[in-house]
Amino acid sequence: MELILKQDVEGLGFKDDIVTVKNGYGRNFLIPQGYASLATPSAKKVLEENLRQRAYKEKKVIDDANELAETLQALEIKIAAKVGSGDKLFGSVNNINLAEALEKEGHEIDKKFISVVGGHVKRLGKYDAVIRLHREVSVDLPFEVIAQAK
């Protein structure tokens, strides 16, 4: 079954991609949830025309995303967390904490576009995260988890 995605679907594709999925997945999940629509010949033609018109605007968005990527790489993010014995944290540090730290620096980035390499951080030290700013632009952001002052 061919579908046109109406929004990004993790592990499947990005908005306006034409994807082939199994019939049940498309009929029972993607279409009812509003994530996709059927890729009929007329819908494909409309999509082509929209993509052609959007390509011009897309270039400016990509340039802005690249500019933001450069400023993010220049940042030095330190996240303070409560520490137990040794270097083990109470709880963990994840994409939500990183989004809050970036917001304090003046960069509003949604937590769903941030993924911490290796999942949740449970110890002090230096780690990396990948921030997806656009479908074609992602940036590796190093950050450090430090002990919170008592």
C-alpha positions as a Markdown table, in Angstrom:
| # | Residue | x | y | z |
|---|---|---|---|---|
| 1 | Met | 0.0 | 0.0 | 0.0 |
| 2 | Glu | 1.4 | 3.4 | -1.0 |
| 3 | Leu | 0.8 | 6.3 | 1.3 |
| 4 | Ile | 1.8 | 10.0 | 1.4 |
| 5 | Leu | 3.0 | 10.9 | 4.9 |
| 6 | Lys | 1.3 | 14.0 | 6.3 |
| 7 | Gln | 3.8 | 14.4 | 9.1 |
| 8 | Asp | 7.1 | 12.8 | 10.2 |
| 9 | Val | 6.8 | 9.2 | 11.4 |
| 10 | Glu | 9.7 | 7.8 | 13.4 |
| 11 | Gly | 11.4 | 4.9 | 11.6 |
| 12 | Leu | 9.2 | 5.3 | 8.5 |
| 13 | Gly | 9.8 | 8.7 | 6.8 |
| 14 | Phe | 9.4 | 12.4 | 6.8 |
| 15 | Lys | 6.4 | 14.6 | 5.9 |
| 16 | Asp | 5.4 | 14.4 | 2.2 |
| 17 | Asp | 7.4 | 11.2 | 1.6 |
| 18 | Ile | 5.7 | 8.5 | -0.5 |
| 19 | Val | 6.2 | 5.2 | 1.4 |
| 20 | Thr | 5.1 | 1.6 | 0.9 |
| 21 | Val | 3.7 | -0.1 | 4.0 |
| 22 | Lys | 1.7 | -3.3 | 4.7 |
| 23 | Asn | -2.0 | -2.9 | 4.2 |
| 24 | Gly | -2.9 | -3.4 | 7.9 |
| 25 | Tyr | -0.4 | -0.8 | 9.2 |
| 26 | Gly | -1.7 | 1.8 | 6.7 |
| 27 | Arg | -5.4 | 1.1 | 7.1 |
| 28 | Asn | -5.5 | 0.5 | 10.8 |
| 29 | Phe | -2.9 | 3.0 | 12.1 |
| 30 | Leu | -1.4 | 5.6 | 9.8 |
| 31 | Ile | -4.6 | 6.7 | 8.0 |
| 32 | Pro | -6.9 | 6.8 | 11.1 |
| 33 | Gln | -4.3 | 8.6 | 13.2 |
| 34 | Gly | -3.9 | 11.3 | 10.4 |
| 35 | Tyr | -0.3 | 10.4 | 9.8 |
| 36 | Ala | -0.8 | 9.5 | 6.1 |
| 37 | Ser | -3.2 | 9.5 | 3.2 |
| 38 | Leu | -3.6 | 7.2 | 0.2 |
| 39 | Ala | -1.1 | 7.9 | -2.7 |
| 40 | Thr | -3.6 | 8.0 | -5.6 |
| 41 | Pro | -2.3 | 9.3 | -9.0 |
| 42 | Ser | -4.0 | 12.6 | -8.5 |
| 43 | Ala | -2.7 | 13.0 | -5.0 |
| 44 | Lys | 0.8 | 12.3 | -6.3 |
| 45 | Lys | 0.5 | 15.1 | -8.9 |
| 46 | Val | -0.7 | 17.5 | -6.3 |
| 47 | Leu | 2.2 | 16.5 | -4.0 |
| 48 | Glu | 4.7 | 17.0 | -6.9 |
| 49 | Glu | 3.4 | 20.5 | -7.6 |
| 50 | Asn | 3.5 | 21.4 | -3.9 |
| 51 | Leu | 7.0 | 20.1 | -3.5 |
| 52 | Arg | 8.1 | 22.1 | -6.5 |
| 53 | Gln | 6.7 | 25.3 | -5.1 |
| 54 | Arg | 8.1 | 24.5 | -1.6 |
| 55 | Ala | 11.7 | 23.8 | -2.8 |
| 56 | Tyr | 12.4 | 27.5 | -3.1 |
| 57 | Lys | 11.2 | 28.2 | 0.5 |
| 58 | Glu | 12.9 | 25.1 | 1.7 |
| 59 | Lys | 16.4 | 26.4 | 0.8 |
| 60 | Lys | 16.0 | 29.3 | 3.3 |
| 61 | Val | 14.8 | 27.0 | 6.0 |
| 62 | Ile | 17.8 | 24.7 | 5.5 |
| 63 | Asp | 20.2 | 27.7 | 5.6 |
| 64 | Asp | 18.6 | 28.8 | 8.9 |
| 65 | Ala | 19.0 | 25.3 | 10.3 |
| 66 | Asn | 22.6 | 25.2 | 9.3 |
| 67 | Glu | 23.2 | 28.6 | 10.9 |
| 68 | Leu | 21.5 | 27.3 | 14.1 |
| 69 | Ala | 23.6 | 24.2 | 14.0 |
| 70 | Glu | 26.8 | 26.2 | 14.0 |
| 71 | Thr | 25.7 | 28.2 | 17.0 |
| 72 | Leu | 24.7 | 25.0 | 18.9 |
| 73 | Gln | 28.1 | 23.5 | 18.3 |
| 74 | Ala | 29.7 | 26.5 | 19.8 |
| 75 | Leu | 27.7 | 26.1 | 23.0 |
| 76 | Glu | 29.2 | 24.4 | 26.1 |
| 77 | Ile | 26.3 | 22.7 | 27.9 |
| 78 | Lys | 26.7 | 21.6 | 31.5 |
| 79 | Ile | 23.8 | 19.9 | 33.2 |
| 80 | Ala | 23.9 | 19.8 | 37.0 |
| 81 | Ala | 22.4 | 16.7 | 38.6 |
| 82 | Lys | 22.1 | 15.3 | 42.1 |
| 83 | Val | 24.8 | 12.7 | 42.8 |
| 84 | Gly | 24.8 | 9.7 | 45.2 |
| 85 | Ser | 27.9 | 7.7 | 46.1 |
| 86 | Gly | 30.7 | 7.9 | 43.6 |
| 87 | Asp | 29.6 | 9.4 | 40.3 |
| 88 | Lys | 26.2 | 7.7 | 40.1 |
| 89 | Leu | 23.2 | 10.0 | 39.6 |
| 90 | Phe | 19.9 | 10.1 | 41.5 |
| 91 | Gly | 17.6 | 9.5 | 38.5 |
| 92 | Ser | 19.0 | 10.2 | 35.0 |
| 93 | Val | 19.6 | 12.9 | 32.5 |
| 94 | Asn | 17.7 | 12.6 | 29.2 |
| 95 | Asn | 16.5 | 14.7 | 26.2 |
| 96 | Ile | 14.0 | 16.7 | 28.4 |
| 97 | Asn | 16.9 | 17.9 | 30.6 |
| 98 | Leu | 18.9 | 18.8 | 27.5 |
| 99 | Ala | 16.0 | 20.7 | 26.0 |
| 100 | Glu | 15.7 | 22.7 | 29.3 |
| 101 | Ala | 19.4 | 23.5 | 29.3 |
| 102 | Leu | 19.2 | 24.7 | 25.7 |
| 103 | Glu | 16.2 | 26.8 | 26.5 |
| 104 | Lys | 18.2 | 28.5 | 29.3 |
| 105 | Glu | 20.9 | 29.3 | 26.6 |
| 106 | Gly | 18.1 | 30.9 | 24.5 |
| 107 | His | 17.5 | 28.1 | 21.9 |
| 108 | Glu | 13.9 | 26.7 | 21.8 |
| 109 | Ile | 14.3 | 23.1 | 20.6 |
| 110 | Asp | 11.5 | 20.5 | 21.0 |
| 111 | Lys | 12.6 | 17.5 | 23.1 |
| 112 | Lys | 11.4 | 15.1 | 20.5 |
| 113 | Phe | 14.1 | 16.2 | 18.1 |
| 114 | Ile | 16.8 | 15.6 | 20.6 |
| 115 | Ser | 18.2 | 12.1 | 21.2 |
| 116 | Val | 20.9 | 11.3 | 23.7 |
| 117 | Val | 23.4 | 8.8 | 22.4 |
| 118 | Gly | 23.1 | 5.7 | 24.5 |
| 119 | Gly | 19.7 | 6.6 | 26.0 |
| 120 | His | 19.5 | 7.9 | 29.5 |
| 121 | Val | 22.7 | 9.2 | 31.2 |
| 122 | Lys | 23.1 | 7.7 | 34.7 |
| 123 | Arg | 26.7 | 8.8 | 35.6 |
| 124 | Leu | 28.7 | 12.0 | 35.6 |
| 125 | Gly | 30.9 | 12.7 | 32.6 |
| 126 | Lys | 30.9 | 13.9 | 29.0 |
| 127 | Tyr | 28.2 | 12.7 | 26.6 |
| 128 | Asp | 26.9 | 13.4 | 23.1 |
| 129 | Ala | 23.4 | 14.1 | 21.8 |
| 130 | Val | 22.1 | 14.4 | 18.3 |
| 131 | Ile | 19.7 | 17.2 | 17.5 |
| 132 | Arg | 17.6 | 17.0 | 14.3 |
| 133 | Leu | 16.9 | 20.6 | 13.2 |
| 134 | His | 15.6 | 19.6 | 9.7 |
| 135 | Arg | 15.3 | 16.4 | 7.7 |
| 136 | Glu | 18.6 | 17.2 | 6.1 |
| 137 | Val | 20.3 | 19.0 | 9.0 |
| 138 | Ser | 21.3 | 17.3 | 12.3 |
| 139 | Val | 24.0 | 18.4 | 14.7 |
| 140 | Asp | 26.1 | 16.5 | 17.3 |
| 141 | Leu | 26.0 | 18.3 | 20.6 |
| 142 | Pro | 28.5 | 17.4 | 23.3 |
| 143 | Phe | 27.4 | 18.0 | 26.9 |
| 144 | Glu | 28.7 | 17.4 | 30.3 |
| 145 | Val | 26.8 | 16.1 | 33.4 |
| 146 | Ile | 28.3 | 17.7 | 36.5 |
| 147 | Ala | 27.5 | 17.3 | 40.2 |
| 148 | Gln | 25.0 | 19.7 | 41.6 |
| 149 | Ala | 26.4 | 22.1 | 44.3 |
| 150 | Lys | 25.0 | 21.2 | 47.7 |
